[in-house]
Amino acid sequence: MKEAAGEANLTVVAIILIGVIVAVVTPLITSLMSNTAERACCTDAGGVWKSGQCTRGNSNTYDAAGYRECVNSSNTK
């Protein structure tokens, strides 16, 4: 009977650890995906990603409205 109780306790600990890991990792993955989408939209709009912002860089083909539209559409998915 003691072995069964020990296995049950181990199962509870494992479930709690999995829950904690999921709670910590989910916001990190969400943030990474959002940043990646913003960088991709910046590149697609002809911009350069620098210091956390999309800038024109040396390109005359940068489309700020296209960048904003892309970011807004990627955030609604």
Secondary structure, DSSP 8 states (H G I E B T S, - for coil): -HHHHHHHHHHHHHHHHHHHHHHHHHHHHHHHHHHHHHHHHHHHTT-EEETTEEE-TT-S---HHHHHHHHHHHH--
